[in-house]
Amino acid sequence: MRDINDFILEKLNDPEFARAYYRQAAYFQLADQLVLLRKQRGLTQKALAHLAGTTQTVVSRLENVSVHASLETVIKLAEALQAAVRIELVPLEELHEEQAARQATQDASQRSEPFVERKIPEIKPLPRTRAAVQWGSAPVWEISSRPTLRPNGKKSKTPEFA
């Protein structure tokens, strides 16, 4: 059975795919490193944003790779995390060789390890509390024990909710 790494290695032979892959990979690696270092420092996104002089939304978008960071923003975040930014340009041939070697090592280690059946831990369902809420003349059951919000004093045909 092929896995995603085999598929990517095969697709990297296509120059157009390789260009798009490596362009996006840089942003995902940055996001991974940002999240890891932020959590190691015990900071929330909001706290990091405050230290870097930006907003929590910017930090969230960078961590989720929904925007592409400017170098200036990356440097501000690195300074707030008491880290340095290291930029490296690597020829694509070297990256292909590294990935192929890494994949070969993983394949060899998977073949040498015998299959070990692992017992899946039993998951116990959480107890549910149910509360009856009066809706007109018939009760309506909800999963939550919190009551449904209704408008105060006014009785209208269409119920309003907060």
C-alpha positions as CSV (number, residue, x, y, z in Angstrom):
1,M,0.0,0.0,0.0
2,R,1.4,3.4,-1.0
3,D,1.4,6.2,1.5
4,I,1.4,10.0,1.0
5,N,5.2,10.2,1.1
6,D,5.5,7.8,-1.8
7,F,2.9,9.8,-3.7
8,I,4.7,13.1,-3.1
9,L,8.0,11.7,-4.1
10,E,6.5,10.4,-7.3
11,K,4.8,13.8,-8.0
12,L,8.0,15.8,-7.3
13,N,9.3,14.5,-10.6
14,D,6.9,16.9,-12.3
15,P,8.7,20.4,-12.2
16,E,5.4,22.3,-12.0
17,F,4.2,20.3,-9.0
18,A,7.6,20.6,-7.4
19,R,7.6,24.3,-7.7
20,A,4.1,24.6,-6.2
21,Y,4.9,22.1,-3.4
22,Y,8.1,23.8,-2.3
23,R,6.5,27.2,-2.4
24,Q,3.7,26.1,0.0
25,A,6.0,23.9,2.1
26,A,7.9,26.9,3.3
27,Y,4.8,28.5,4.7
28,F,3.7,25.3,6.4
29,Q,7.1,24.7,7.9
30,L,7.1,28.3,9.2
31,A,3.6,27.7,10.7
32,D,4.7,24.5,12.4
33,Q,7.8,26.2,13.9
34,L,5.8,29.2,15.0
35,V,3.2,27.1,16.8
36,L,5.8,24.8,18.4
37,L,7.9,27.7,19.7
38,R,4.9,29.6,20.9
39,K,3.7,26.6,22.9
40,Q,7.1,25.9,24.3
41,R,7.2,29.5,25.6
42,G,3.8,29.0,27.2
43,L,2.2,31.9,25.2
44,T,-1.2,32.2,23.7
45,Q,-1.8,33.6,20.3
46,K,-3.1,36.8,21.9
47,A,-0.1,37.1,24.2
48,L,2.3,36.6,21.3
49,A,0.5,39.2,19.2
50,H,0.7,41.7,22.1
51,L,4.5,41.1,22.4
52,A,5.0,41.4,18.6
53,G,2.8,44.5,18.3
54,T,0.2,42.9,16.1
55,T,-3.2,41.2,16.5
56,Q,-4.2,37.7,17.5
57,T,-5.9,37.4,14.1
58,V,-2.6,37.8,12.3
59,V,-0.9,35.2,14.5
60,S,-3.8,32.8,13.9
61,R,-3.8,33.3,10.2
62,L,-0.1,32.7,10.0
63,E,-0.4,29.5,12.1
64,N,-3.2,28.3,9.9
65,V,-1.4,29.3,6.7
66,S,-4.4,31.2,5.5
67,V,-2.1,34.2,4.7
68,H,1.5,34.4,3.5
69,A,3.6,36.2,6.0
70,S,5.9,39.1,5.2
71,L,9.5,38.8,6.3
72,E,9.0,41.8,8.5
73,T,6.1,40.1,10.3
74,V,8.1,36.9,10.8
75,I,11.0,38.8,12.3
76,K,8.7,40.6,14.7
77,L,7.2,37.3,15.8
78,A,10.6,35.8,16.2
79,E,11.8,38.7,18.3
80,A,8.7,38.4,20.5
81,L,9.5,34.6,20.9
82,Q,13.1,35.5,21.7
83,A,14.3,33.6,18.6
84,A,16.2,34.3,15.4
85,V,15.1,33.9,11.8
86,R,17.4,31.7,9.6
87,I,16.8,31.8,5.9
88,E,18.4,29.2,3.6
89,L,18.2,28.7,-0.1
90,V,18.6,25.0,-1.0
91,P,18.9,23.6,-4.6
92,L,16.0,21.4,-5.5
93,E,18.2,18.5,-6.3
94,E,19.5,18.4,-2.7
95,L,15.9,18.5,-1.4
96,H,14.9,15.6,-3.7
97,E,17.9,13.5,-2.5
98,E,17.2,14.2,1.1
99,Q,13.5,13.3,0.8
100,A,14.4,10.1,-1.1
101,A,16.9,9.1,1.6
102,R,14.5,9.9,4.4
103,Q,11.8,7.8,2.7
104,A,14.2,4.9,2.2
105,T,15.1,5.0,5.9
106,Q,11.5,5.0,6.9
107,D,10.7,2.1,4.6
108,A,13.6,0.1,6.0
109,S,12.5,0.8,9.6
110,Q,8.9,-0.2,8.9
111,R,10.0,-3.5,7.3
112,S,12.3,-4.4,10.2
113,E,9.6,-3.8,12.9
114,P,7.2,-6.7,13.2
115,F,3.5,-5.9,13.3
116,V,2.4,-5.4,16.9
117,E,-1.3,-5.5,17.6
118,R,-2.2,-2.7,20.0
119,K,-5.2,-2.8,22.2
120,I,-7.5,0.2,21.6
121,P,-8.4,1.8,24.8
122,E,-12.1,1.7,25.7
123,I,-13.8,5.1,25.3
124,K,-16.5,5.6,27.9
125,P,-19.3,8.0,26.8
126,L,-19.8,11.1,28.9
127,P,-23.1,11.2,30.9
128,R,-25.7,13.4,29.3
129,T,-28.1,15.6,31.1
130,R,-31.4,16.2,29.5
131,A,-33.7,19.1,30.4
132,A,-37.3,19.5,29.2
133,V,-38.0,22.9,27.8
134,Q,-41.6,23.9,27.3
135,W,-42.3,25.0,23.7
136,G,-45.9,25.9,23.2
137,S,-47.8,23.0,24.8
138,A,-45.2,20.2,24.1
139,P,-41.9,19.7,25.8
140,V,-38.7,19.8,23.7
141,W,-35.7,17.8,24.8
142,E,-32.3,19.3,24.5
143,I,-28.9,17.7,25.1
144,S,-27.7,20.7,27.1
145,S,-29.0,21.3,30.6
146,R,-29.0,25.0,30.0
147,P,-32.5,26.4,29.3
148,T,-33.4,27.9,25.9
149,L,-33.4,31.7,26.1
150,R,-36.8,33.4,25.6
151,P,-37.7,37.1,25.4
152,N,-38.8,38.7,28.6
153,G,-42.4,39.7,29.0
154,K,-43.3,39.8,25.3
155,K,-45.3,36.9,23.8
156,S,-44.9,36.8,20.1
157,K,-45.8,34.1,17.5
158,T,-42.2,33.8,16.5
159,P,-39.9,32.9,19.4
160,E,-36.7,34.9,19.7
161,F,-33.3,33.5,20.8
162,A,-30.1,35.2,21.9
